[in-house]
Amino acid sequence: MDLGKLQYFEKVESKPQKDFLNAQNNCILCGGVLELQHVRVEAKAEIKEEAHCHHCDLRTRTKTYSLQ
């Protein structure tokens, strides 16, 4: 993935920043770009995030964020 093509509100110049973005956006097994899915759960006032690699069918992370 070419991090130079990504647009962020802050400059990503240091190697640790680039490594972090690569780890968050790419599959740890094949390096493919992760697909992020966000689902709002009204009853619990939450948003569930799931990162999935469609190349190797790996779910790399699942996070839940409270809206309260």
Contacts in CASP RR format, 6 or more apart in sequence:
PFRMAT RR
TARGET T0000
AUTHOR 0000-0000-0000
METHOD contacts of the structure
MODEL  1
MDLGKLQYFEKVESKPQKDFLNAQNNCILCGGVLELQHVRVEAKAEIKEE
AHCHHCDLRTRTKTYSLQ
1 22 0 8 1.000
1 25 0 8 1.000
1 26 0 8 1.000
1 31 0 8 1.000
1 32 0 8 1.000
1 33 0 8 1.000
3 12 0 8 1.000
3 18 0 8 1.000
3 21 0 8 1.000
3 22 0 8 1.000
4 12 0 8 1.000
6 12 0 8 1.000
6 21 0 8 1.000
12 18 0 8 1.000
12 21 0 8 1.000
24 34 0 8 1.000
25 33 0 8 1.000
25 34 0 8 1.000
26 32 0 8 1.000
26 33 0 8 1.000
26 34 0 8 1.000
27 33 0 8 1.000
27 34 0 8 1.000
27 53 0 8 1.000
27 55 0 8 1.000
27 56 0 8 1.000
27 58 0 8 1.000
27 60 0 8 1.000
28 58 0 8 1.000
28 60 0 8 1.000
29 53 0 8 1.000
29 56 0 8 1.000
29 58 0 8 1.000
30 53 0 8 1.000
30 55 0 8 1.000
30 56 0 8 1.000
31 53 0 8 1.000
31 55 0 8 1.000
32 53 0 8 1.000
32 55 0 8 1.000
34 51 0 8 1.000
34 52 0 8 1.000
34 53 0 8 1.000
34 60 0 8 1.000
35 51 0 8 1.000
35 52 0 8 1.000
35 53 0 8 1.000
35 54 0 8 1.000
36 49 0 8 1.000
36 50 0 8 1.000
36 51 0 8 1.000
36 52 0 8 1.000
37 49 0 8 1.000
37 50 0 8 1.000
37 52 0 8 1.000
38 47 0 8 1.000
38 48 0 8 1.000
38 49 0 8 1.000
39 47 0 8 1.000
39 48 0 8 1.000
39 50 0 8 1.000
40 46 0 8 1.000
40 47 0 8 1.000
41 47 0 8 1.000
41 48 0 8 1.000
45 66 0 8 1.000
45 67 0 8 1.000
45 68 0 8 1.000
46 64 0 8 1.000
46 65 0 8 1.000
46 66 0 8 1.000
46 67 0 8 1.000
47 64 0 8 1.000
47 65 0 8 1.000
47 67 0 8 1.000
48 62 0 8 1.000
48 63 0 8 1.000
48 64 0 8 1.000
48 65 0 8 1.000
49 61 0 8 1.000
49 62 0 8 1.000
49 63 0 8 1.000
49 64 0 8 1.000
49 65 0 8 1.000
50 59 0 8 1.000
50 61 0 8 1.000
50 62 0 8 1.000
51 59 0 8 1.000
51 60 0 8 1.000
51 61 0 8 1.000
51 62 0 8 1.000
52 58 0 8 1.000
52 59 0 8 1.000
52 60 0 8 1.000
53 59 0 8 1.000
53 60 0 8 1.000
END
